[in-house]
């Protein structure tokens, strides 16, 4: 049974632990540009340096300068940072009760494709981070999901084998990438669904 061998539970962050509101962030960033918030987000995601940004090969200030040069937008780096972080809903998806319960029996880890602006904001803003000693960020590792390297780094940091870890993500392709390595993959759909899925695996929560 899966529960006998589970030693770690590893979570994605965006749209699992923190709700994402792209429109709210892009509204601030699009001010003063010729693009709508939706057009700006699409252009940013397709930007040739987006992968470098997600994988830590461009600094926060240089990313701001790059976006400003291409599209315009906020006048200062501080204004850009404030707008960029508006994508993160201030209220987390789960109460800390879930992590308190899980942390008694399992090593908890975070595994996220994220950037050098979001990381310090999240770590200072959300107190649930204190339950996660293992924090694996694409911008720190130099690789992003679904690259196997970032999953292996999370397993190494949790000191578990793949078959001993549950990985939770809202994106099916990232869940499948974890399963291909031998991890137990769970696709997140709602907080209620996730709790039921973890109980079905026999986890103690």
Residue, then its C-alpha position, 0 to 999 in steps of 0.5 A: x500500500x502506498x501509505x507504507x512507503x510515503x515519506x515526503x509530500x511535495x507541493x507546487x505553489x501557484x494555483x495549489x497553495x496560492x491562488x493566481x490572479x494574472x489580470x490583477x498584476x497585468x492591469x498594473x503592468x499594462x498601465x502606460x503601454x499600448x497592450x491590454x492586460x491579457x495581451x501583455x501577459x501573453x507577450x511576456x509568457x512568449x518573451x524569448x527571455x521568459x525561460x531565462x527569467x524562470x530559471x534564474x539566468x536574469x536578475x530581477x532588476x534586469x528583468x524589469x529593464x527588459x520588460x520596460x524596454x520592450x513594452x513600457x509600464x511602471x517607471x521604477x523597479x519598486x513599482x514594477x515589483x509591487x505590480x508583479x507580486x499582485x499576481x499572488x492572492x494574499x489569502x492562501x488556499x489552505x489553513x496551516x492545519x493541513x501542514x501541521x498534520x502532515x509535518x508530523x509524519x512526512x517531510x514537506x517540500x515545495x517545488x515551483x517554477x517561479x522567479x526572483x521577485x516572487x520568492x522573497x515576497x512569498x517567503x515573507x508574506x505567507x506563514x505556511x512556508x515555515x512548514x516547508x524546510x525544503x524549497x526548490x525554486x526553478x530560478x535557484x536550480x536553473x531548471x524548470x518543470x517538467x525537466x527531471x532535474x528539478x524533481x530529482x533536486x527536490x527528492x535529494x533535498x527531502x532525502x527520499x527515493x521517488x517512490x517514497x514521495x507524493x507530488x501535487x501540482x495543478x498542471x497535468x504535464x508536471x504531474x506526469x513528469x513526476x510519475x515518470x520518475x516514479x513519484x506518486x502524482x496527484x493533480x490538484x483540482x480543489x482543496x477538498x479533492x486534494x484532502x480526499x486524494x491524500x486520505x485515499x493514499x492512506x496519508x495521516x491527515 
